[in-house]
């Protein structure tokens, strides 16, 4: 049976955006019709795909609003696309604002369309602790037809913080094994100036405080005293300048490669010997799954969904 599915996620390099996009691509390969309804083109949609359509949410600034009305614009766009394309399902990633927007869209077009909400973490672990948002998150969950979460740990946190009556099912994140697989990357190591004898450690994140990139660097500074190694730091974010200064203070500039944001990390992972993810909070840790698919062992903190992944 061919389904017409609308997918809303943040079009970013974060785990929810990656998983939402990859899910759409996999469903499209299976013959379903996928409509991405987002504020920008998901970065993993880097070419034309059969059965995939993109509908951009345009948010205009009006003097009557203190902030651009993204939520209202998204709900309106969802309703427009769902009605015009006769969608069967709206699959939204994050309880707020996306589940609430889907609920508003459903109210505008009628009760026929089904809402699937996937919880990814921040919508619960951070926003769920905010009393001004807690009831709204619970409402978004309970008004969904199906709710999934990316780990058992996140389900437990959802029940603890938000206390919804709705059943939540665990559906783990996934990767495409045609992209992430073990391979010889000697040539790429050479291009980065890394010798065959050097071990390669890698960390990939959005460089937010919760990722504890400073701990990765400080741990590496101890490792490099005993092991000939290089550290690849992949990503960018608010802590980037702080991490750069820590690397200088530790006098390991010649051992650390700042590679910035990378659309395709599979080859970087495949040439690595160890992945480090030392997050303070992590509901899943998609990069761990990507690394292990490339044959790379992982070290992670015992928090959230990380133990379930490793």
LOKOL-690915 format. One record per residue: residue in three letters; x, y negated, z of N, C-alpha, C, O in turn. Coordinates in steps of 0.05 Angstrom, whole numbers, padded with zeros to 5 digits, always signed. Layout:
BEGIN
ALAXYZXYZXYZXYZ ...
// end
This chain:
BEGIN
UNK+00017+00024+00000+00000+00000+00000+00018-00025+00000+00035-00028+00018 UNK+00014-00042-00019+00029-00067-00021+00017-00088-00003-00007-00094-00004 UNK+00034-00100+00014+00025-00120+00033+00036-00147+00024+00058-00149+00012 UNK+00021-00168+00030+00031-00196+00027+00037-00207+00054+00019-00211+00071 UNK+00062-00213+00059+00071-00220+00086+00084-00248+00086+00102-00253+00070 UNK+00075-00265+00104+00089-00290+00108+00108-00288+00132+00100-00277+00153 UNK+00132-00297+00128+00153-00295+00149+00162-00324+00157+00169-00339+00139 UNK+00161-00330+00182+00171-00355+00192+00193-00350+00213+00189-00337+00233 UNK+00216-00361+00207+00239-00360+00225+00255-00385+00222+00251-00400+00203 UNK+00274-00390+00240+00292-00412+00236+00312-00405+00215+00324-00383+00216 UNK+00316-00422+00195+00334-00415+00172+00363-00419+00179+00378-00433+00164 UNK+00372-00407+00201+00399-00413+00211+00415-00387+00212+00406-00365+00205 UNK+00440-00390+00222+00458-00367+00224+00454-00351+00249+00467-00331+00253 UNK+00435-00360+00266+00430-00345+00291+00417-00318+00285+00407-00313+00263 UNK+00417-00301+00305+00407-00274+00302+00378-00272+00292+00372-00256+00275 UNK+00360-00289+00302+00332-00288+00294+00329-00295+00265+00313-00283+00251 UNK+00344-00316+00256+00342-00323+00228+00353-00302+00209+00342-00297+00188 UNK+00375-00290+00218+00387-00269+00202+00369-00245+00200+00364-00234+00178 UNK+00358-00236+00222+00341-00212+00223+00315-00218+00207+00306-00200+00192 UNK+00303-00241+00211+00279-00248+00197+00283-00247+00167+00266-00237+00152 UNK+00306-00258+00158+00311-00259+00129+00317-00231+00118+00307-00223+00097 UNK+00334-00216+00133+00341-00189+00124+00316-00170+00123+00313-00153+00106 UNK+00298-00174+00143+00274-00158+00143+00257-00164+00118+00247-00146+00105 UNK+00255-00190+00111+00240-00197+00087+00252-00185+00062+00238-00176+00045 UNK+00279-00185+00060+00292-00174+00037+00287-00144+00035+00283-00133+00013 UNK+00289-00130+00058+00284-00101+00057+00255-00094+00050+00250-00075+00035 UNK+00236-00109+00061+00208-00105+00054+00203-00110+00025+00187-00096+00012 UNK+00216-00131+00014+00212-00137-00014+00223-00115-00032+00212-00109-00053 UNK+00245-00103-00024+00257-00080-00039+00237-00057-00040+00237-00041-00059 UNK+00220-00055-00019+00201-00033-00018+00175-00040-00032+00155-00025-00030 UNK+00174-00063-00046+00151-00070-00062+00131-00089-00050+00112-00096-00063 UNK+00136-00097-00025+00118-00117-00013+00124-00145-00022+00146-00151-00031 UNK+00104-00162-00021+00107-00190-00029+00113-00207-00005+00097-00208+00014 UNK+00136-00221-00005+00145-00235+00019+00146-00265+00014+00156-00274-00007 UNK+00134-00280+00032+00133-00309+00030+00146-00321+00055+00135-00320+00077 UNK+00170-00333+00051+00183-00347+00073+00171-00375+00076+00172-00391+00057 UNK+00161-00381+00100+00150-00407+00105+00167-00420+00127+00163-00415+00151 UNK+00186-00436+00119+00207-00446+00137+00214-00475+00131+00207-00485+00110 UNK+00229-00487+00149+00237-00515+00145+00260-00518+00126+00267-00541+00118 UNK+00273-00496+00118+00295-00497+00099+00299-00469+00088+00289-00449+00100 UNK+00313-00467+00066+00319-00441+00054+00336-00424+00073+00358-00433+00080 UNK+00327-00401+00082+00344-00384+00099+00371-00378+00085+00372-00372+00062 UNK+00392-00381+00101+00419-00382+00089+00426-00355+00076+00444-00354+00060 UNK+00413-00333+00084+00418-00307+00072+00403-00303+00046+00408-00283+00032 UNK+00386-00321+00039+00373-00320+00013+00390-00336-00007+00382-00357-00017 UNK+00412-00324-00014+00432-00339-00030+00430-00333-00060+00448-00340-00076 UNK+00409-00319-00068+00404-00315-00097+00374-00309-00100+00359-00310-00081 UNK+00366-00305-00125+00338-00299-00131+00332-00270-00126+00346-00252-00136 UNK+00312-00265-00110+00304-00237-00103+00276-00232-00114+00258-00249-00110 UNK+00271-00209-00126+00244-00202-00135+00226-00199-00111+00234-00190-00090 UNK+00201-00208-00113+00181-00206-00092+00185-00224-00069+00171-00222-00049 UNK+00204-00243-00071+00208-00262-00049+00203-00290-00058+00213-00299-00079 UNK+00187-00305-00042+00180-00333-00049+00186-00350-00025+00184-00342-00002 UNK+00194-00375-00030+00201-00394-00009+00183-00418-00010+00179-00430-00031 UNK+00172-00425+00014+00154-00448+00016+00166-00466+00038+00165-00459+00061 UNK+00175-00489+00030+00189-00507+00049+00168-00524+00064+00149-00534+00053 UNK+00173-00525+00090+00156-00542+00108+00168-00570+00108+00190-00574+00118 UNK+00153-00589+00097+00162-00617+00097+00151-00632+00120+00126-00632+00125 UNK+00168-00644+00136+00160-00659+00159+00165-00689+00155+00188-00697+00153 UNK+00145-00704+00153+00147-00733+00149+00147-00748+00176+00136-00739+00195 UNK+00161-00770+00176+00162-00787+00200+00141-00809+00199+00140-00824+00179 UNK+00125-00811+00219+00104-00832+00221+00108-00847+00247+00116-00836+00267 UNK+00103-00873+00246+00107-00890+00269+00089-00882+00293+00096-00887+00316 UNK+00066-00870+00286+00048-00862+00308+00059-00839+00324+00051-00835+00347 UNK+00078-00823+00313+00091-00801+00328+00118-00810+00338+00134-00821+00323 UNK+00124-00804+00363+00151-00810+00373+00172-00792+00360+00194-00800+00356 UNK+00163-00766+00354+00181-00747+00341+00167-00736+00317+00142-00735+00316 UNK+00182-00727+00297+00169-00715+00273+00152-00691+00281+00161-00674+00297 UNK+00127-00689+00271+00108-00668+00279+00113-00641+00265+00097-00632+00249 UNK+00136-00629+00271+00143-00603+00258+00122-00582+00262+00114-00568+00243 UNK+00113-00579+00287+00094-00557+00293+00068-00560+00277+00058-00540+00266 UNK+00058-00584+00275+00033-00588+00260+00038-00584+00230+00021-00572+00216 UNK+00060-00593+00220+00066-00590+00192+00069-00560+00185+00061-00551+00164 UNK+00082-00545+00203+00086-00516+00199+00059-00502+00199+00054-00485+00181 UNK+00042-00508+00219+00016-00495+00220+00000-00500+00195-00013-00482+00184 UNK+00001-00525+00186-00014-00532+00161-00003-00517+00137-00019-00508+00120 UNK+00023-00515+00135+00036-00501+00113+00029-00471+00114+00024-00459+00093 UNK+00030-00459+00138+00023-00431+00141-00006-00426+00131-00011-00407+00116 UNK-00024-00443+00139-00052-00440+00131-00055-00443+00100-00069-00428+00087 UNK-00041-00463+00089-00042-00467+00060-00032-00443+00045-00046-00434+00026 UNK-00009-00433+00052+00003-00410+00038-00013-00385+00042-00018-00370+00023 UNK-00022-00380+00067-00037-00356+00073-00063-00355+00057-00071-00334+00047 UNK-00076-00378+00055-00102-00379+00040-00097-00377+00010-00111-00362-00004 UNK-00077-00391-00001-00073-00391-00030-00062-00364-00039-00070-00355-00061 UNK-00044-00352-00024-00032-00327-00032-00046-00302-00021-00038-00280-00027 UNK-00067-00307-00006-00083-00285+00006-00065-00266+00022-00065-00242+00018 UNK-00050-00278+00041-00031-00262+00057-00047-00243+00076-00068-00250+00085 UNK-00034-00220+00081-00046-00201+00100-00035-00205+00129-00049-00202+00148 UNK-00010-00214+00130+00004-00215+00156+00021-00241+00157+00033-00249+00138 UNK+00021-00254+00180+00041-00274+00187+00059-00263+00208+00051-00257+00230 UNK+00085-00259+00201+00104-00248+00219+00122-00272+00228+00137-00283+00212 UNK+00120-00279+00253+00135-00302+00263+00156-00293+00284+00152-00275+00299 UNK+00178-00307+00283+00201-00301+00300+00203-00324+00320+00210-00347+00313 UNK+00198-00318+00345+00196-00336+00368+00167-00341+00376+00150-00347+00359 UNK+00162-00340+00402+00135-00344+00412+00127-00373+00409+00104-00380+00401 UNK+00145-00391+00415+00140-00420+00410+00163-00432+00395+00187-00426+00401 UNK+00157-00448+00376+00130-00457+00369+00116-00439+00349+00092-00443+00343 UNK+00130-00419+00338+00120-00405+00314+00094-00389+00318+00076-00389+00301 UNK+00092-00375+00341+00067-00360+00346+00043-00379+00350+00021-00373+00341 UNK+00048-00401+00363+00027-00421+00366+00018-00432+00339-00005-00436+00334 UNK+00038-00438+00322+00032-00448+00295+00016-00428+00279-00003-00435+00265 UNK+00023-00402+00282+00008-00381+00268-00020-00379+00278-00039-00375+00262 UNK-00024-00382+00304-00051-00382+00316-00068-00405+00304-00091-00401+00297 UNK-00056-00429+00303-00070-00452+00292-00078-00447+00262-00100-00453+00254 UNK-00059-00436+00247-00064-00430+00219-00087-00410+00216-00104-00413+00199 UNK-00087-00390+00234-00108-00370+00233-00135-00382+00239-00156-00375+00227 UNK-00136-00401+00258-00161-00415+00264-00171-00431+00241-00195-00434+00237 UNK-00153-00441+00225-00160-00458+00202-00172-00442+00179-00189-00451+00164 UNK-00162-00417+00176-00170-00401+00152-00188-00378+00158-00199-00365+00140 UNK-00193-00372+00184-00210-00350+00191-00195-00328+00205-00171-00329+00209 UNK-00209-00307+00212-00199-00286+00230-00186-00263+00215-00175-00245+00227 UNK-00186-00263+00188-00177-00240+00173-00147-00234+00177-00140-00211+00180 UNK-00130-00254+00176-00101-00250+00176-00092-00240+00203-00102-00249+00224 UNK-00071-00223+00203-00060-00213+00228-00034-00227+00234-00019-00235+00216 UNK-00028-00230+00260-00004-00244+00269+00014-00224+00284+00005-00211+00303 UNK+00039-00222+00275+00059-00206+00288+00080-00225+00299+00091-00241+00284 UNK+00085-00224+00325+00105-00241+00337+00129-00225+00347+00125-00205+00361 UNK+00153-00233+00340+00177-00220+00350+00191-00239+00369+00198-00262+00362 UNK+00196-00230+00393+00210-00245+00414+00240-00239+00410+00248-00216+00408 UNK+00256-00260+00411+00285-00257+00406+00302-00264+00430+00325-00255+00432 UNK+00292-00279+00449+00308-00285+00472+00305-00313+00483+00294-00316+00505 UNK+00314-00333+00469+00313-00360+00478+00285-00369+00485+00280-00384+00504 UNK+00266-00359+00469+00238-00367+00473+00228-00356+00500+00208-00365+00510 UNK+00242-00337+00512+00234-00325+00537+00254-00333+00559+00246-00344+00580 UNK+00279-00327+00555+00300-00330+00576+00305-00359+00583+00312-00364+00606 UNK+00301-00377+00565+00305-00406+00570+00279-00420+00573+00273-00432+00593 UNK+00263-00419+00552+00237-00434+00552+00217-00422+00571+00200-00436+00582 UNK+00219-00396+00575+00200-00383+00594+00203-00392+00622+00185-00388+00639 UNK+00226-00403+00629+00231-00413+00656+00220-00441+00660+00220-00452+00682 UNK+00211-00454+00639+00201-00481+00640+00171-00481+00646+00155-00471+00630 UNK+00163-00491+00670+00134-00490+00677+00116-00504+00657+00093-00496+00654 UNK+00126-00524+00643+00110-00538+00623+00105-00522+00598+00087-00529+00583 UNK+00120-00501+00594+00117-00484+00570+00108-00456+00575+00099-00442+00557 UNK+00109-00448+00600+00104-00420+00607+00076-00410+00598+00074-00389+00586 UNK+00056-00426+00604+00028-00418+00597+00025-00417+00566+00010-00401+00556 UNK+00039-00435+00552+00037-00436+00523+00050-00411+00511+00039-00400+00492 UNK+00072-00403+00522+00085-00379+00512+00067-00355+00517+00064-00338+00499 UNK+00055-00353+00541+00037-00330+00546+00014-00330+00527+00006-00309+00517 UNK+00003-00354+00522-00019-00356+00503-00011-00347+00475-00026-00332+00462 UNK+00012-00355+00465+00022-00347+00439+00025-00317+00437+00018-00305+00416 UNK+00035-00305+00458+00039-00276+00459+00011-00262+00458+00007-00243+00442 UNK-00007-00271+00475-00032-00257+00478-00051-00261+00454-00069-00245+00449 UNK-00047-00282+00439-00063-00287+00415-00052-00273+00390-00065-00273+00369 UNK-00029-00260+00393-00017-00245+00371-00030-00217+00370-00039-00207+00390 UNK-00032-00206+00346-00043-00179+00343-00023-00158+00351-00030-00138+00362 UNK+00002-00163+00345+00024-00144+00353+00047-00161+00362+00054-00182+00350 UNK+00060-00153+00384+00084-00167+00394+00107-00147+00397+00103-00125+00409 UNK+00130-00154+00387+00154-00138+00390+00176-00154+00403+00175-00179+00402 UNK+00195-00141+00415+00218-00154+00426+00243-00138+00418+00241-00114+00412 UNK+00266-00151+00417+00290-00138+00406+00305-00120+00425+00324-00107+00418 UNK+00296-00119+00451+00308-00100+00470+00289-00095+00493+00271-00110+00498 UNK+00294-00073+00507+00279-00067+00531+00284-00088+00552+00266-00096+00567 UNK+00309-00098+00553+00316-00118+00572+00299-00143+00568+00290-00155+00588 UNK+00294-00151+00544+00279-00175+00538+00249-00171+00546+00236-00189+00555 UNK+00239-00147+00542+00212-00141+00550+00209-00144+00580+00190-00156+00590 UNK+00229-00134+00595+00228-00136+00624+00229-00165+00633+00214-00173+00651 UNK+00246-00181+00620+00247-00210+00627+00221-00224+00620+00213-00242+00634 UNK+00209-00216+00598+00184-00229+00590+00162-00224+00611+00147-00242+00618 UNK+00160-00199+00620+00140-00193+00640+00147-00207+00667+00128-00215+00681 UNK+00172-00210+00673+00180-00223+00698+00175-00253+00697+00165-00265+00716 UNK+00181-00266+00674+00179-00295+00673+00152-00305+00663+00141-00325+00674 UNK+00140-00291+00643+00116-00301+00630+00091-00287+00639+00069-00298+00640 UNK+00094-00261+00647+00072-00244+00656+00049-00242+00637+00026-00247+00645 UNK+00054-00235+00612+00032-00231+00593+00018-00205+00598+00030-00186+00608 UNK-00008-00203+00591-00023-00178+00593-00019-00161+00567-00026-00137+00567 UNK-00009-00173+00546-00006-00160+00520+00016-00139+00521+00037-00144+00533 UNK+00011-00116+00508+00032-00096+00505+00054-00107+00487+00048-00118+00466 UNK+00079-00102+00494+00102-00110+00478+00118-00086+00471+00125-00070+00488 UNK+00124-00082+00445+00139-00059+00436+00168-00066+00429+00173-00088+00419 UNK+00186-00049+00435+00214-00053+00428+00219-00045+00399+00214-00022+00392 UNK+00229-00064+00384+00238-00058+00357+00266-00071+00355+00269-00095+00353 UNK+00286-00054+00355+00314-00064+00355+00320-00078+00328+00309-00072+00307 UNK+00338-00097+00330+00349-00109+00305+00363-00089+00289+00370-00067+00299 UNK+00369-00095+00264+00381-00076+00246+00401-00090+00228+00401-00115+00226 UNK+00417-00075+00214+00436-00086+00194+00434-00069+00168+00423-00047+00169 UNK+00444-00080+00147+00444-00066+00121+00471-00052+00118+00492-00065+00115 UNK+00471-00025+00119+00496-00010+00118+00509-00011+00091+00531-00001+00088 UNK+00495-00022+00071+00508-00026+00045+00526-00050+00046+00543-00054+00028 UNK+00523-00067+00066+00539-00091+00069+00560-00087+00091+00583-00094+00088 UNK+00552-00075+00113+00569-00071+00136+00579-00042+00137+00563-00024+00144 UNK+00603-00038+00130+00615-00011+00130+00645-00012+00133+00657-00033+00127 UNK+00657+00009+00142+00686+00011+00146+00700+00011+00119+00692+00026+00101 UNK+00721-00004+00116+00737-00005+00092+00765-00015+00097+00770-00028+00118 UNK+00783-00011+00079+00810-00020+00082+00812-00050+00073+00805-00057+00051 UNK+00821-00067+00091+00822-00095+00086+00851-00106+00088+00855-00128+00096 UNK+00870-00089+00080+00899-00097+00082+00904-00123+00065+00919-00140+00074 UNK+00892-00125+00042+00897-00148+00025+00886-00173+00038+00899-00194+00036 UNK+00862-00172+00050+00851-00195+00063+00868-00204+00087+00872-00228+00092 UNK+00879-00184+00102+00897-00191+00124+00921-00206+00114+00930-00226+00126 UNK+00931-00197+00092+00955-00210+00080+00948-00239+00072+00964-00257+00075 UNK+00924-00243+00061+00915-00270+00052+00913-00289+00076+00917-00313+00073 UNK+00906-00278+00099+00905-00295+00124+00931-00296+00138+00933-00308+00160 UNK+00952-00285+00127+00978-00286+00140+00981-00268+00164+00997-00274+00182 UNK+00966-00247+00165+00966-00228+00187+00982-00203+00178+00975-00191+00158 UNK+01002-00195+00193+01018-00172+00185+01003-00146+00192+00985-00146+00209 UNK+01011-00125+00180+00999-00099+00185+01002-00090+00214+00986-00075+00224 UNK+01024-00099+00226+01029-00090+00254+01013-00105+00274+01010-00096+00297 UNK+01002-00128+00267+00986-00144+00286+00958-00133+00289+00945-00125+00269 UNK+00948-00133+00314+00920-00126+00319+00903-00151+00315+00912-00174+00320 UNK+00879-00147+00306+00861-00169+00301+00836-00168+00319+00821-00148+00319 UNK+00833-00188+00336+00809-00191+00353+00791-00212+00340+00801-00231+00328 UNK+00765-00208+00343+00746-00227+00330+00723-00234+00349+00714-00217+00364 UNK+00715-00259+00347+00691-00268+00361+00675-00285+00342+00686-00302+00328 UNK+00649-00280+00340+00631-00294+00322+00608-00305+00338+00594-00289+00352 UNK+00603-00331+00337+00580-00342+00352+00575-00370+00342+00587-00380+00324 UNK+00555-00383+00355+00548-00410+00349+00561-00430+00369+00554-00453+00370 UNK+00581-00420+00384+00598-00437+00401+00582-00454+00420+00588-00477+00425 UNK+00561-00442+00431+00546-00455+00453+00558-00445+00480+00571-00424+00481 UNK+00553-00460+00501+00564-00453+00527+00557-00424+00536+00573-00410+00548 UNK+00532-00416+00529+00523-00390+00537+00539-00367+00525+00539-00345+00536 UNK+00554-00373+00503+00570-00352+00490+00597-00349+00504+00611-00329+00499 UNK+00605-00367+00522+00629-00365+00538+00654-00360+00520+00670-00342+00525 UNK+00657-00376+00499+00679-00373+00481+00705-00379+00496+00726-00368+00489 UNK+00705-00397+00516+00729-00402+00531+00739-00378+00545+00764-00374+00548 UNK+00722-00360+00554+00730-00335+00567+00743-00316+00546+00762-00302+00553 UNK+00733-00317+00522+00745-00301+00500+00774-00310+00496+00792-00293+00494 UNK+00778-00336+00494+00804-00347+00489+00823-00342+00512+00846-00334+00508 UNK+00814-00345+00537+00831-00340+00560+00838-00311+00563+00860-00304+00571 UNK+00819-00293+00556+00826-00265+00557+00846-00258+00535+00865-00242+00540 UNK+00843-00270+00512+00862-00265+00490+00890-00275+00497+00910-00262+00490 UNK+00891-00298+00511+00917-00308+00519+00933-00289+00537+00957-00288+00536 UNK+00918-00273+00552+00931-00252+00569+00939-00228+00552+00960-00216+00555 UNK+00921-00221+00533+00926-00198+00516+00951-00202+00499+00967-00184+00496 UNK+00953-00226+00488+00975-00231+00469+01002-00231+00482+01022-00230+00468 UNK+01003-00232+00508+01029-00230+00522+01039-00201+00521+01063-00196+00524 UNK+01020-00182+00517+01027-00154+00517+01026-00141+00489+01039-00121+00484 UNK+01009-00153+00472+01003-00141+00446+01007-00162+00424+00999-00185+00427 UNK+01020-00154+00402+01023-00172+00379+00996-00173+00365+00987-00154+00353 UNK+00983-00196+00367+00955-00198+00358+00947-00226+00349+00961-00245+00355 UNK+00925-00227+00334+00913-00252+00325+00884-00252+00333+00871-00231+00334 UNK+00873-00276+00339+00845-00278+00346+00831-00295+00324+00839-00317+00317 UNK+00810-00283+00313+00793-00298+00293+00769-00309+00308+00753-00294+00319 UNK+00766-00335+00307+00742-00348+00318+00725-00357+00295+00732-00376+00281 UNK+00702-00345+00292+00684-00350+00270+00659-00364+00280+00645-00354+00297 UNK+00653-00387+00268+00629-00402+00276+00636-00431+00283+00659-00439+00281 UNK+00616-00445+00292+00619-00473+00299+00596-00480+00318+00577-00466+00320 UNK+00600-00502+00332+00579-00510+00351+00589-00530+00371+00611-00541+00368 UNK+00573-00536+00391+00579-00558+00410+00604-00554+00426+00616-00573+00436 UNK+00613-00529+00430+00637-00524+00446+00663-00523+00429+00684-00517+00440 UNK+00661-00528+00403+00684-00524+00386+00708-00540+00395+00730-00529+00397 UNK+00704-00566+00399+00727-00583+00407+00739-00575+00433+00763-00577+00437 UNK+00722-00567+00452+00732-00557+00478+00749-00533+00474+00771-00531+00487 UNK+00740-00514+00458+00756-00489+00453+00782-00496+00439+00802-00484+00445 UNK+00781-00514+00421+00806-00523+00407+00826-00533+00426+00850-00527+00424 UNK+00817-00549+00446+00835-00560+00466+00846-00538+00484+00870-00539+00492 UNK+00829-00519+00492+00838-00497+00509+00860-00481+00495+00880-00473+00507 UNK+00856-00476+00469+00877-00461+00453+00903-00476+00454+00924-00464+00457 UNK+00902-00503+00451+00926-00519+00451+00939-00518+00479+00964-00516+00481 UNK+00923-00521+00500+00933-00520+00527+00947-00494+00534+00966-00493+00549 UNK+00937-00472+00522+00948-00445+00527+00972-00439+00508+00984-00418+00510 UNK+00978-00458+00490+01000-00455+00471+00998-00430+00454+01018-00415+00450 UNK+00974-00425+00444+00970-00401+00427+00959-00409+00400+00945-00393+00387 UNK+00965-00434+00392+00954-00444+00366+00962-00426+00343+00947-00422+00324 UNK+00987-00414+00345+00996-00397+00323+00984-00370+00323+00988-00354+00304 UNK+00968-00364+00343+00955-00338+00346+00925-00338+00341+00913-00317+00339 UNK+00914-00362+00340+00884-00364+00337+00878-00377+00310+00888-00398+00303 UNK+00860-00365+00296+00850-00375+00270+00821-00384+00273+00804-00368+00279 UNK+00817-00410+00270+00789-00421+00270+00779-00420+00241+00788-00435+00224 UNK+00759-00403+00236+00749-00399+00209+00723-00413+00203+00714-00412+00180 UNK+00711-00426+00223+00686-00440+00218+00663-00422+00212+00665-00398+00215 UNK+00642-00434+00202+00618-00418+00194+00624-00402+00169+00636-00412+00150 UNK+00616-00377+00169+00620-00359+00146+00593-00346+00140+00580-00334+00157 UNK+00585-00347+00115+00560-00335+00106+00562-00304+00106+00543-00290+00113 UNK+00586-00294+00100+00590-00265+00098+00613-00258+00116+00636-00263+00110 UNK+00606-00245+00138+00627-00237+00158+00635-00208+00156+00652-00199+00171 UNK+00623-00193+00138+00628-00164+00137+00657-00158+00133+00668-00140+00146 UNK+00670-00172+00114+00698-00166+00109+00716-00174+00132+00736-00161+00138 UNK+00709-00196+00145+00725-00204+00169+00723-00184+00191+00742-00177+00204 UNK+00699-00173+00194+00695-00152+00214+00710-00127+00207+00723-00114+00224 UNK+00710-00120+00182+00722-00095+00173+00753-00096+00176+00765-00075+00179 UNK+00765-00120+00176+00794-00121+00180+00801-00125+00210+00825-00127+00216 UNK+00781-00125+00227+00786-00129+00256+00790-00102+00271+00781-00081+00261 UNK+00803-00104+00294+00808-00081+00310+00790-00081+00336+00786-00060+00348 UNK+00780-00105+00343+00764-00107+00368+00746-00131+00366+00755-00153+00358 UNK+00721-00128+00374+00702-00150+00375+00697-00157+00404+00694-00139+00421 UNK+00697-00183+00410+00692-00193+00437+00667-00209+00438+00664-00229+00423 UNK+00648-00202+00455+00623-00218+00459+00618-00219+00489+00608-00200+00501 UNK+00626-00242+00501+00626-00244+00530+00604-00264+00540+00608-00280+00558 UNK+00581-00262+00527+00559-00281+00532+00549-00280+00561+00550-00259+00574 UNK+00539-00303+00570+00526-00304+00596+00498-00292+00595+00489-00279+00613 UNK+00485-00297+00572+00458-00285+00566+00459-00275+00537+00470-00288+00520 UNK+00446-00253+00532+00445-00242+00504+00423-00221+00503+00425-00200+00515 UNK+00402-00227+00489+00379-00209+00488+00384-00185+00470+00372-00164+00474 UNK+00403-00188+00451+00410-00165+00434+00440-00165+00428+00455-00149+00437 UNK+00449-00184+00412+00477-00185+00403+00480-00172+00376+00494-00152+00374 UNK+00468-00184+00356+00469-00172+00329+00497-00168+00319+00502-00148+00305 UNK+00515-00186+00325+00542-00183+00315+00556-00158+00325+00574-00148+00312 UNK+00548-00147+00348+00558-00122+00358+00551-00099+00339+00567-00082+00333 UNK+00526-00099+00331+00516-00079+00312+00531-00081+00285+00538-00060+00274 UNK+00535-00105+00276+00549-00109+00251+00578-00099+00254+00588-00086+00235 UNK+00591-00105+00276+00618-00096+00281+00620-00066+00282+00638-00054+00269 UNK+00603-00053+00297+00604-00024+00299+00599-00010+00273+00611+00011+00267 UNK+00582-00021+00256+00577-00010+00230+00602-00011+00213+00606+00005+00195 UNK+00620-00031+00219+00645-00033+00204+00667-00017+00218+00691-00019+00210 UNK+00660-00001+00238+00680+00016+00251+00696+00002+00272+00718+00011+00279 UNK+00686-00021+00282+00701-00037+00301+00691-00033+00329+00667-00038+00334 UNK+00707-00025+00348+00698-00022+00376+00692-00050+00388+00704-00070+00379 UNK+00674-00051+00407+00665-00076+00418+00668-00077+00449+00664-00056+00462 UNK+00674-00100+00459+00673-00105+00488+00653-00128+00492+00654-00149+00480 UNK+00634-00123+00510+00613-00143+00516+00607-00143+00545+00613-00124+00560 UNK+00595-00165+00554+00587-00167+00582+00562-00150+00587+00546-00145+00568 UNK+00559-00140+00611+00537-00123+00618+00513-00141+00625+00504-00143+00648 UNK+00502-00154+00605+00479-00172+00609+00458-00167+00587+00466-00159+00565 UNK+00433-00172+00593+00412-00171+00573+00412-00145+00557+00413-00123+00568 UNK+00410-00148+00531+00408-00124+00513+00435-00113+00504+00436-00093+00490 UNK+00457-00125+00513+00484-00116+00503+00489-00087+00510+00498-00072+00493 UNK+00483-00078+00535+00488-00049+00540+00471-00031+00523+00480-00009+00516 UNK+00447-00039+00515+00430-00023+00497+00443-00021+00469+00441+00000+00456 UNK+00456-00042+00460+00469-00042+00434+00494-00025+00434+00498-00008+00416 UNK+00511-00029+00454+00536-00015+00455+00532+00014+00463+00551+00029+00465 
// end
